[in-house]
């Protein structure tokens, strides 16, 4: 496998002796102050302090197909078919023998958000070095997250193509792909990554309530991107002011009517009380959410008559937004999506379709895939179906409720779990 040789050895390091507190404090302080371009040198310093030989940072690209080294002298690795990619996809440590020691691939995860992987080289491996590899990955994940908000260089390293102006504008508003904790997780993907039109997603946690939303503005140009941006800003402004769901949607209606009177936006906005499982939502002219329970879609569980798209009530006649409500069961998953997902067509005109869409989700979930990995695989399947030539934006958001006391094999090793599994490869030939 090509990903074994990309971390150069720097000579034998000290064994796993006790870590000097002052040096560790200095390292953490340096992480706070380091410029993004200094992360690689910070990493080398951290590896030496922890008794490791050397380490390299790999960030996942925008479409989650490649792992891009922060050190530009090293080659990019594919997510599929490499040990590095396996660590990223499964959020698990992967250990393999190297020519002069061992190589540990550790996932870089901030909360629930997968950032990439860390490659750590060591002359030998024991419990202390393995724990320190995890510590180093956790420190670097926090440092990367804090700095990419203002580092164009870090953002550019994860792009593989030029980005359109309207896509740049929309992406500036997007939250992380995945958020959550031990009780709930929300994750989303959207394509075309570099040519977004009017699709977007949003999710946030306010105390014990998970807020999720999906938006689809009319058109596929700068004005549609602006419409979605105003809708997202209106929703966030109302949410952060403590508005209830109907008032939140009303704020978006009013903002669009005032500032973009010729535009409208469909969408679904949800609130999940994580302590009780109560789900409330408003559907504004959008495909209804889907409820997946025990590996099957519950027909019409989250249906109900859709209401006018956001921005239209003020142009037609003010209407009161109706809130739908249900109670989820532990382990339930809810899917929000735009019509570009199900209407994606192959060259022969065959639609990807709702049945294929939900079947993919169910089969991937049953195989033990994490929610973020399920959507990564799904959006790639949709792109492959249409030969990467989407005629409309395709956006998917999935959230799952898993309250305390309810655990499955999958959630025990999720990205939000503190104990990540380790897989050891004894030889190059056995790597998959």
VEXDREN-2710 file (C-alpha; in Angstrom, 1 decimal):
% VEXDREN-2710
k/r/px/py/pz
1/UNK/0.0/0.0/0.0
2/UNK/1.4/3.4/-0.9
3/UNK/0.4/5.0/2.4
4/UNK/3.0/3.2/4.5
5/UNK/6.0/5.2/3.3
6/UNK/4.8/8.8/3.7
7/UNK/6.0/9.5/7.2
8/UNK/9.8/9.8/7.2
9/UNK/11.6/8.5/10.2
10/UNK/13.7/11.0/12.1
11/UNK/15.8/8.7/14.2
12/UNK/15.0/6.9/17.4
13/UNK/12.8/8.8/19.8
14/UNK/12.8/8.6/23.6
15/UNK/10.8/5.8/25.1
16/UNK/7.3/6.3/26.6
17/UNK/8.7/7.9/29.8
18/UNK/6.7/10.3/31.9
19/UNK/5.9/13.5/30.0
20/UNK/7.4/16.7/31.4
21/UNK/4.6/18.9/32.6
22/UNK/6.3/22.2/31.6
23/UNK/7.1/20.9/28.1
24/UNK/3.5/19.8/27.7
25/UNK/2.2/23.1/28.9
26/UNK/4.5/24.9/26.4
27/UNK/3.2/22.7/23.6
28/UNK/-0.4/23.5/24.3
29/UNK/0.4/27.2/24.5
30/UNK/2.2/26.9/21.2
31/UNK/-0.8/25.3/19.6
32/UNK/-3.0/28.2/20.6
33/UNK/-0.5/30.7/19.1
34/UNK/0.7/28.8/16.0
35/UNK/-0.1/30.1/12.6
36/UNK/-1.8/27.5/10.3
37/UNK/1.3/27.1/8.3
38/UNK/3.2/26.2/11.5
39/UNK/1.0/23.2/12.3
40/UNK/3.5/20.7/10.8
41/UNK/6.4/22.0/12.9
42/UNK/4.1/22.0/15.9
43/UNK/3.2/18.4/15.2
44/UNK/6.9/17.4/15.0
45/UNK/7.5/19.0/18.3
46/UNK/4.5/17.3/19.9
47/UNK/5.6/13.9/18.5
48/UNK/9.1/14.3/20.0
49/UNK/7.6/15.3/23.4
50/UNK/5.3/12.2/23.4
51/UNK/8.1/9.7/22.6
52/UNK/7.1/9.3/18.9
53/UNK/9.4/9.5/15.9
54/UNK/7.4/11.7/13.5
55/UNK/3.9/12.5/12.3
56/UNK/2.0/14.0/9.3
57/UNK/-1.4/15.7/9.0
58/UNK/-3.8/14.7/6.2
59/UNK/-7.0/16.7/5.7
60/UNK/-10.0/15.3/3.8
61/UNK/-10.9/17.2/0.7
62/UNK/-14.2/19.0/0.2
63/UNK/-15.9/16.0/-1.5
64/UNK/-14.3/13.4/0.9
65/UNK/-12.6/11.5/-1.8
66/UNK/-8.9/12.3/-0.9
67/UNK/-6.7/12.8/2.1
68/UNK/-4.5/15.8/1.4
69/UNK/-1.2/16.2/3.3
70/UNK/-0.6/19.5/5.0
71/UNK/3.0/19.1/4.1
72/UNK/2.9/19.8/0.4
73/UNK/6.0/17.6/-0.3
74/UNK/4.0/14.5/0.2
75/UNK/1.4/12.9/-2.1
76/UNK/-2.4/12.8/-1.7
77/UNK/-4.0/9.5/-0.6
78/UNK/-7.4/8.3/-1.7
79/UNK/-10.0/7.7/0.9
80/UNK/-11.0/4.4/-0.7
81/UNK/-8.6/1.5/-0.7
82/UNK/-6.0/2.8/1.8
83/UNK/-5.2/2.3/5.4
84/UNK/-5.4/6.1/5.9
85/UNK/-8.9/6.1/4.3
86/UNK/-10.0/3.1/6.5
87/UNK/-9.1/5.1/9.6
88/UNK/-11.0/8.1/8.3
89/UNK/-14.1/6.1/7.2
90/UNK/-14.4/4.1/10.4
91/UNK/-13.2/6.7/12.9
92/UNK/-10.8/4.1/14.2
93/UNK/-7.0/3.7/14.8
94/UNK/-5.2/1.6/12.2
95/UNK/-1.8/0.2/12.9
96/UNK/0.5/-1.4/10.3
97/UNK/4.1/-2.6/10.3
98/UNK/6.6/-0.2/8.7
99/UNK/10.2/-0.9/7.5
100/UNK/11.7/0.5/10.7
101/UNK/8.9/0.3/13.2
102/UNK/5.1/0.8/13.1
103/UNK/2.8/3.4/11.5
104/UNK/-0.4/4.4/13.3
105/UNK/-3.2/6.1/11.4
106/UNK/-5.3/8.1/13.8
107/UNK/-8.6/9.8/12.8
108/UNK/-8.6/13.6/13.3
109/UNK/-12.0/14.3/14.8
110/UNK/-13.3/17.5/16.4
111/UNK/-16.4/16.5/18.4
112/UNK/-18.3/14.5/15.7
113/UNK/-16.7/16.3/12.7
114/UNK/-14.2/14.1/10.7
115/UNK/-11.3/16.4/9.6
116/UNK/-8.8/13.8/8.2
117/UNK/-6.2/11.5/9.7
118/UNK/-2.9/11.7/11.5
119/UNK/0.0/9.4/10.4
120/UNK/2.3/8.6/13.4
121/UNK/5.5/6.7/13.0
122/UNK/7.1/5.0/16.0
123/UNK/10.0/2.6/16.4
124/UNK/7.8/0.3/18.5
125/UNK/4.2/0.3/19.8
126/UNK/2.8/-0.2/23.3
127/UNK/-0.2/1.1/25.2
128/UNK/1.5/4.3/26.2
129/UNK/2.5/5.2/22.6
130/UNK/-1.0/4.3/21.3
131/UNK/-2.6/6.6/23.9
132/UNK/-0.2/9.4/23.0
133/UNK/-1.0/9.0/19.3
134/UNK/-4.6/9.6/20.2
135/UNK/-3.7/12.6/22.4
136/UNK/-1.7/14.1/19.6
137/UNK/-4.5/13.6/17.1
138/UNK/-7.0/15.2/19.5
139/UNK/-4.7/18.2/20.1
140/UNK/-4.2/18.7/16.4
141/UNK/-7.9/18.4/15.6
142/UNK/-8.7/21.2/18.0
143/UNK/-5.9/23.3/16.6
144/UNK/-7.0/22.8/13.0
145/UNK/-10.7/23.5/13.8
146/UNK/-9.8/26.8/15.5
147/UNK/-7.5/28.0/12.7
148/UNK/-9.3/27.0/9.6
149/UNK/-12.0/29.6/10.2
150/UNK/-9.5/32.3/9.3
151/UNK/-6.9/30.4/7.2
152/UNK/-7.5/30.5/3.5
153/UNK/-4.5/28.3/3.1
154/UNK/-6.1/25.4/5.1
155/UNK/-9.3/25.9/3.1
156/UNK/-7.4/25.9/-0.2
157/UNK/-5.6/22.7/0.7
158/UNK/-8.9/20.8/0.8
159/UNK/-10.1/22.0/-2.6
160/UNK/-9.4/20.2/-5.8
161/UNK/-11.1/22.5/-8.3
162/UNK/-12.0/26.2/-8.7
163/UNK/-15.2/27.3/-6.8
164/UNK/-17.9/29.5/-8.3
165/UNK/-18.8/32.8/-6.6
166/UNK/-22.3/31.7/-5.5
167/UNK/-20.9/28.5/-4.1
168/UNK/-18.2/30.5/-2.2
169/UNK/-20.9/32.7/-0.7
170/UNK/-23.1/29.8/0.4
171/UNK/-20.3/27.8/1.9
172/UNK/-19.3/30.7/4.0
173/UNK/-22.7/30.3/5.8
174/UNK/-22.5/26.5/6.2
175/UNK/-21.9/24.9/9.6
176/UNK/-19.6/21.9/10.0
177/UNK/-20.7/18.8/8.1
178/UNK/-21.4/16.9/11.4
179/UNK/-22.3/18.0/14.9
180/UNK/-23.6/16.1/17.9
181/UNK/-22.8/14.3/21.2
182/UNK/-23.5/11.0/22.8
183/UNK/-27.3/11.5/22.5
184/UNK/-27.8/12.8/19.0
185/UNK/-25.9/13.4/15.8
186/UNK/-26.7/15.4/12.7
187/UNK/-24.7/15.2/9.5
188/UNK/-25.1/16.6/6.0
189/UNK/-23.6/16.5/2.5
190/UNK/-24.3/18.6/-0.6
191/UNK/-23.2/18.6/-4.3
192/UNK/-22.1/19.9/-6.7
193/UNK/-19.4/20.9/-4.2
194/UNK/-17.9/23.7/-6.3
195/UNK/-21.0/24.9/-8.2
196/UNK/-23.7/25.1/-5.6
197/UNK/-26.9/27.0/-6.6
198/UNK/-29.5/27.5/-3.9
199/UNK/-29.3/24.4/-1.7
200/UNK/-28.0/24.6/1.9
201/UNK/-28.3/22.9/5.3
202/UNK/-28.1/24.1/8.9
203/UNK/-27.8/22.4/12.2
204/UNK/-27.1/23.7/15.8
205/UNK/-27.6/22.7/19.4
206/UNK/-29.3/25.0/21.9
207/UNK/-29.1/23.5/25.3
208/UNK/-31.0/20.2/24.9
209/UNK/-32.6/21.0/21.6
210/UNK/-31.1/20.0/18.2
211/UNK/-32.1/22.4/15.4
212/UNK/-31.9/21.2/11.8
213/UNK/-32.9/22.7/8.5
214/UNK/-32.6/22.3/4.8
215/UNK/-33.2/25.0/2.2
216/UNK/-33.7/25.0/-1.6
217/UNK/-34.1/28.4/-3.3
218/UNK/-35.5/28.9/-6.7
219/UNK/-32.9/29.0/-9.5
220/UNK/-29.2/28.0/-9.7
221/UNK/-27.3/31.3/-9.7
222/UNK/-26.0/34.1/-7.5
223/UNK/-29.5/35.3/-6.7
224/UNK/-30.6/31.9/-5.6
225/UNK/-27.5/31.6/-3.4
226/UNK/-28.3/35.0/-1.9
227/UNK/-31.9/33.9/-1.2
228/UNK/-30.7/30.9/0.7
229/UNK/-28.2/32.9/2.6
230/UNK/-30.8/35.4/3.7
231/UNK/-33.1/32.5/4.7
232/UNK/-30.3/30.9/6.8
233/UNK/-29.4/34.2/8.4
234/UNK/-33.0/35.0/9.3
235/UNK/-33.5/31.5/10.8
236/UNK/-30.3/31.8/12.9
237/UNK/-31.1/35.3/14.0
238/UNK/-34.5/34.3/15.2
239/UNK/-33.2/31.1/16.8
240/UNK/-30.5/32.9/18.7
241/UNK/-33.1/35.4/19.9
242/UNK/-35.1/32.5/21.4
243/UNK/-37.9/32.5/18.9
244/UNK/-40.3/29.5/18.7
245/UNK/-40.5/27.6/15.5
246/UNK/-43.4/29.4/13.9
247/UNK/-41.9/32.8/14.7
248/UNK/-38.6/31.6/13.3
249/UNK/-40.1/30.7/10.0
250/UNK/-42.1/33.9/10.1
251/UNK/-38.8/35.9/10.4
252/UNK/-37.5/34.2/7.3
253/UNK/-40.8/35.0/5.4
254/UNK/-40.5/38.6/6.4
255/UNK/-36.8/38.9/5.5
256/UNK/-37.3/37.5/2.1
257/UNK/-40.4/39.6/1.4
258/UNK/-38.5/42.7/2.4
259/UNK/-35.1/42.2/0.8
260/UNK/-35.8/39.7/-2.0
261/UNK/-39.4/40.2/-3.0
262/UNK/-39.1/38.3/-6.2
263/UNK/-37.5/35.2/-4.6
264/UNK/-38.7/32.3/-2.5
265/UNK/-37.2/29.3/-0.8
266/UNK/-38.6/25.9/0.1
267/UNK/-37.3/24.1/3.2
268/UNK/-38.0/22.0/6.3
269/UNK/-37.0/23.3/9.8
270/UNK/-37.0/20.9/12.7
271/UNK/-36.5/21.0/16.5
272/UNK/-35.6/17.8/18.4
273/UNK/-35.8/17.8/22.2
274/UNK/-33.0/15.4/22.9
275/UNK/-34.2/14.7/26.5
276/UNK/-37.7/13.6/25.4
277/UNK/-37.4/12.6/21.7
278/UNK/-40.2/15.1/20.8
279/UNK/-39.7/16.3/17.2
280/UNK/-41.4/19.4/15.9
281/UNK/-41.1/20.6/12.3
282/UNK/-42.5/23.0/9.7
283/UNK/-42.5/22.0/6.0
284/UNK/-42.4/25.0/3.7
285/UNK/-43.3/23.6/0.3
286/UNK/-40.6/20.9/0.4
287/UNK/-40.4/17.1/0.1
288/UNK/-41.5/15.7/3.5
289/UNK/-38.9/14.3/5.9
290/UNK/-38.4/10.6/6.0
291/UNK/-38.4/8.5/9.2
292/UNK/-36.2/5.4/9.3
293/UNK/-37.0/3.0/12.2
294/UNK/-35.5/-0.5/12.7
295/UNK/-34.1/-0.6/9.1
296/UNK/-37.3/0.4/7.3
297/UNK/-39.0/3.6/6.2
298/UNK/-42.2/4.4/8.1
299/UNK/-44.5/5.5/5.4
300/UNK/-46.0/9.0/5.8
301/UNK/-44.8/9.2/9.4
302/UNK/-43.6/12.8/8.8
303/UNK/-45.9/13.8/6.0
304/UNK/-48.7/16.3/6.3
305/UNK/-49.8/19.0/4.0
306/UNK/-46.9/21.2/3.0
307/UNK/-47.2/24.9/3.5
308/UNK/-46.2/27.8/1.2
309/UNK/-42.5/28.2/0.5
310/UNK/-40.7/30.8/2.6
311/UNK/-41.1/34.3/1.2
312/UNK/-44.5/33.6/-0.4
313/UNK/-47.0/34.2/2.4
314/UNK/-46.1/37.9/2.5
315/UNK/-46.6/38.1/-1.2
316/UNK/-49.9/36.3/-1.2
317/UNK/-51.6/36.6/2.2
318/UNK/-50.1/36.2/5.7
319/UNK/-50.7/32.7/7.0
320/UNK/-50.0/31.1/10.4
321/UNK/-47.4/28.4/10.1
322/UNK/-48.6/25.0/11.4
323/UNK/-46.2/23.0/13.5
324/UNK/-46.2/19.2/13.1
325/UNK/-45.1/17.1/16.1
326/UNK/-44.3/13.5/16.9
327/UNK/-42.2/11.5/19.3
328/UNK/-39.2/9.6/18.1
329/UNK/-38.1/6.2/19.4
330/UNK/-34.4/5.6/20.4
331/UNK/-32.3/4.9/17.4
332/UNK/-34.7/6.6/14.9
333/UNK/-33.2/8.5/12.0
334/UNK/-34.8/11.4/10.2
335/UNK/-33.8/12.3/6.6
336/UNK/-34.2/15.8/5.0
337/UNK/-33.3/16.1/1.3
338/UNK/-33.8/18.2/-1.7
339/UNK/-35.4/17.0/-4.9
340/UNK/-32.0/17.0/-6.7
341/UNK/-31.3/13.8/-4.8
342/UNK/-34.2/11.7/-6.0
343/UNK/-34.4/13.3/-9.5
344/UNK/-30.8/12.8/-10.4
345/UNK/-30.9/11.0/-13.8
346/UNK/-28.4/8.6/-15.5
347/UNK/-27.5/9.1/-19.2
348/UNK/-30.4/6.8/-20.1
349/UNK/-32.8/9.0/-18.2
350/UNK/-33.3/6.7/-15.2
351/UNK/-34.0/8.6/-12.0
352/UNK/-32.0/7.7/-8.8
353/UNK/-35.4/7.6/-7.1
354/UNK/-36.8/7.7/-3.6
355/UNK/-36.7/3.9/-3.2
356/UNK/-33.0/3.6/-4.2
357/UNK/-32.3/6.5/-1.9
358/UNK/-33.9/5.1/1.2
359/UNK/-32.7/1.5/0.4
360/UNK/-29.1/2.8/0.3
361/UNK/-29.5/4.5/3.7
362/UNK/-31.0/1.4/5.3
363/UNK/-28.4/-1.0/3.9
364/UNK/-25.5/1.2/4.8
365/UNK/-26.9/1.6/8.3
366/UNK/-27.5/-2.1/8.7
367/UNK/-23.8/-2.7/7.8
368/UNK/-22.7/-0.6/10.8
369/UNK/-21.6/2.6/8.9
370/UNK/-21.5/5.8/10.9
371/UNK/-24.1/8.4/9.8
372/UNK/-21.5/10.7/8.3
373/UNK/-20.0/7.8/6.3
374/UNK/-23.5/6.7/5.1
375/UNK/-24.0/10.1/3.6
376/UNK/-20.5/10.2/2.1
377/UNK/-21.1/7.0/0.3
378/UNK/-24.7/8.0/-0.7
379/UNK/-23.7/11.3/-2.3
380/UNK/-20.9/9.6/-4.2
381/UNK/-23.4/7.0/-5.5
382/UNK/-25.7/9.8/-6.7
383/UNK/-22.8/11.5/-8.4
384/UNK/-21.8/8.2/-10.1
385/UNK/-25.4/7.6/-11.2
386/UNK/-25.3/11.0/-13.0
387/UNK/-21.6/10.7/-14.0
388/UNK/-20.8/13.7/-11.7
389/UNK/-22.9/16.0/-13.9
390/UNK/-25.7/17.0/-11.5
391/UNK/-28.5/19.1/-13.2
392/UNK/-29.7/20.3/-9.8
393/UNK/-28.2/20.6/-6.3
394/UNK/-28.4/17.5/-4.2
395/UNK/-28.4/18.0/-0.4
396/UNK/-29.1/15.5/2.3
397/UNK/-29.2/15.9/6.1
398/UNK/-29.6/13.0/8.5
399/UNK/-30.1/13.2/12.2
400/UNK/-30.3/10.4/14.7
401/UNK/-31.6/10.2/18.3
402/UNK/-29.8/7.8/20.6
403/UNK/-30.7/8.7/24.3
404/UNK/-28.6/7.6/27.2
405/UNK/-29.1/3.9/28.0
406/UNK/-29.8/3.1/24.3
407/UNK/-26.6/1.8/22.6
408/UNK/-25.9/-0.4/19.6
409/UNK/-22.7/-1.8/18.3
410/UNK/-22.6/1.2/15.9
411/UNK/-23.0/3.9/18.5
412/UNK/-20.5/2.4/20.9
413/UNK/-17.7/3.1/18.4
414/UNK/-19.1/6.3/17.0
415/UNK/-17.2/9.4/16.3
416/UNK/-18.5/10.9/19.5
417/UNK/-17.2/7.9/21.6
418/UNK/-14.1/8.2/23.6
419/UNK/-12.9/4.7/23.0
420/UNK/-12.1/4.2/19.4
421/UNK/-11.3/0.7/18.1
422/UNK/-7.8/-0.3/16.9
423/UNK/-7.0/-2.6/14.0
424/UNK/-3.6/-4.0/13.5
425/UNK/-2.2/-4.9/10.2
426/UNK/0.8/-7.3/10.5
427/UNK/2.1/-7.0/7.0
428/UNK/1.7/-4.9/3.9
429/UNK/0.1/-7.7/2.0
430/UNK/-2.7/-8.0/4.5
431/UNK/-3.8/-4.4/4.2
432/UNK/-7.1/-3.6/2.6
END
